[in-house]
Amino acid sequence: MVQIKRIQEEGADIIVPIGEIDASSSIELDLTIAKSVGEGYTKILVDCSALEYISSAGLGVFMSYIEEFSDKNIKMVLFGMSERVVNTFEILGLSELLVIVENKEEAKKRLV
């Protein structure tokens, strides 16, 4: 189960998933990202510091936005991942397709 918070800060929308993203809760992640885009945000940070687990369905949500974000010049940066979560992204090669950094400070620099 996941709880997702959104915080607006310095023109960026920060999405904070808390808990586990699996097949059923990945829908909530998708809706949250879609809402952020729908509200016109072009800078999206995903704070993964409270994300305990992400399934392939959750990873698929991020993948589904790559082309759209490129077309609309939307920048998304993920940060604060545990080693376990980072490994999941790396195993599937998503660390090559998404911007993943260690902390919020670094993430904000990538939005410029």
Contacts in CASP RR format, 6 or more apart in sequence:
PFRMAT RR
TARGET T0000
AUTHOR 0000-0000-0000
METHOD contacts of the structure
MODEL  1
MVQIKRIQEEGADIIVPIGEIDASSSIELDLTIAKSVGEGYTKILVDCSA
LEYISSAGLGVFMSYIEEFSDKNIKMVLFGMSERVVNTFEILGLSELLVI
VENKEEAKKRLV
1 19 0 8 1.000
1 20 0 8 1.000
1 25 0 8 1.000
2 17 0 8 1.000
2 18 0 8 1.000
2 19 0 8 1.000
2 20 0 8 1.000
2 21 0 8 1.000
2 25 0 8 1.000
2 28 0 8 1.000
2 29 0 8 1.000
3 17 0 8 1.000
3 18 0 8 1.000
3 19 0 8 1.000
4 15 0 8 1.000
4 16 0 8 1.000
4 17 0 8 1.000
4 18 0 8 1.000
4 28 0 8 1.000
4 29 0 8 1.000
4 32 0 8 1.000
5 15 0 8 1.000
5 16 0 8 1.000
5 18 0 8 1.000
6 13 0 8 1.000
6 14 0 8 1.000
6 15 0 8 1.000
6 16 0 8 1.000
6 32 0 8 1.000
6 35 0 8 1.000
6 36 0 8 1.000
7 13 0 8 1.000
7 14 0 8 1.000
7 16 0 8 1.000
8 14 0 8 1.000
10 108 0 8 1.000
11 41 0 8 1.000
11 43 0 8 1.000
12 41 0 8 1.000
12 43 0 8 1.000
12 44 0 8 1.000
12 45 0 8 1.000
12 108 0 8 1.000
12 111 0 8 1.000
13 36 0 8 1.000
13 39 0 8 1.000
13 41 0 8 1.000
13 43 0 8 1.000
13 44 0 8 1.000
13 45 0 8 1.000
14 44 0 8 1.000
14 45 0 8 1.000
14 46 0 8 1.000
14 47 0 8 1.000
15 29 0 8 1.000
15 32 0 8 1.000
15 33 0 8 1.000
15 36 0 8 1.000
15 44 0 8 1.000
15 45 0 8 1.000
15 46 0 8 1.000
15 47 0 8 1.000
16 46 0 8 1.000
16 47 0 8 1.000
16 49 0 8 1.000
16 50 0 8 1.000
17 29 0 8 1.000
17 46 0 8 1.000
17 47 0 8 1.000
17 48 0 8 1.000
17 50 0 8 1.000
17 51 0 8 1.000
18 50 0 8 1.000
18 51 0 8 1.000
19 50 0 8 1.000
19 51 0 8 1.000
19 52 0 8 1.000
19 53 0 8 1.000
20 51 0 8 1.000
20 52 0 8 1.000
20 53 0 8 1.000
20 54 0 8 1.000
21 29 0 8 1.000
21 51 0 8 1.000
21 53 0 8 1.000
21 54 0 8 1.000
21 55 0 8 1.000
21 57 0 8 1.000
21 58 0 8 1.000
21 61 0 8 1.000
22 53 0 8 1.000
22 55 0 8 1.000
22 57 0 8 1.000
22 58 0 8 1.000
23 55 0 8 1.000
23 57 0 8 1.000
23 58 0 8 1.000
26 55 0 8 1.000
26 57 0 8 1.000
26 58 0 8 1.000
26 60 0 8 1.000
26 61 0 8 1.000
29 58 0 8 1.000
29 61 0 8 1.000
30 61 0 8 1.000
30 64 0 8 1.000
33 44 0 8 1.000
33 61 0 8 1.000
33 65 0 8 1.000
36 44 0 8 1.000
37 44 0 8 1.000
37 65 0 8 1.000
37 68 0 8 1.000
37 72 0 8 1.000
37 74 0 8 1.000
41 74 0 8 1.000
42 72 0 8 1.000
42 73 0 8 1.000
42 74 0 8 1.000
42 75 0 8 1.000
43 74 0 8 1.000
43 75 0 8 1.000
43 111 0 8 1.000
44 74 0 8 1.000
44 75 0 8 1.000
44 76 0 8 1.000
44 77 0 8 1.000
45 76 0 8 1.000
45 77 0 8 1.000
45 78 0 8 1.000
45 79 0 8 1.000
45 104 0 8 1.000
45 107 0 8 1.000
45 108 0 8 1.000
45 111 0 8 1.000
46 76 0 8 1.000
46 77 0 8 1.000
46 78 0 8 1.000
46 79 0 8 1.000
47 79 0 8 1.000
47 80 0 8 1.000
47 104 0 8 1.000
48 78 0 8 1.000
48 79 0 8 1.000
48 80 0 8 1.000
48 81 0 8 1.000
48 82 0 8 1.000
48 85 0 8 1.000
49 79 0 8 1.000
49 80 0 8 1.000
49 81 0 8 1.000
49 82 0 8 1.000
51 81 0 8 1.000
51 82 0 8 1.000
51 85 0 8 1.000
52 82 0 8 1.000
52 84 0 8 1.000
52 85 0 8 1.000
53 84 0 8 1.000
53 85 0 8 1.000
54 85 0 8 1.000
54 88 0 8 1.000
54 89 0 8 1.000
56 92 0 8 1.000
59 88 0 8 1.000
59 89 0 8 1.000
59 92 0 8 1.000
59 94 0 8 1.000
62 76 0 8 1.000
62 78 0 8 1.000
62 94 0 8 1.000
62 98 0 8 1.000
63 94 0 8 1.000
63 97 0 8 1.000
65 76 0 8 1.000
66 97 0 8 1.000
66 98 0 8 1.000
68 74 0 8 1.000
69 75 0 8 1.000
69 76 0 8 1.000
75 99 0 8 1.000
75 110 0 8 1.000
75 111 0 8 1.000
76 98 0 8 1.000
76 99 0 8 1.000
77 99 0 8 1.000
77 100 0 8 1.000
77 101 0 8 1.000
77 107 0 8 1.000
77 110 0 8 1.000
77 111 0 8 1.000
78 89 0 8 1.000
78 98 0 8 1.000
78 99 0 8 1.000
78 100 0 8 1.000
78 101 0 8 1.000
78 107 0 8 1.000
79 100 0 8 1.000
79 101 0 8 1.000
79 102 0 8 1.000
79 103 0 8 1.000
79 104 0 8 1.000
79 106 0 8 1.000
79 107 0 8 1.000
80 101 0 8 1.000
80 102 0 8 1.000
80 103 0 8 1.000
80 104 0 8 1.000
81 89 0 8 1.000
81 100 0 8 1.000
86 95 0 8 1.000
86 100 0 8 1.000
89 95 0 8 1.000
89 98 0 8 1.000
89 100 0 8 1.000
99 110 0 8 1.000
101 107 0 8 1.000
101 110 0 8 1.000
END
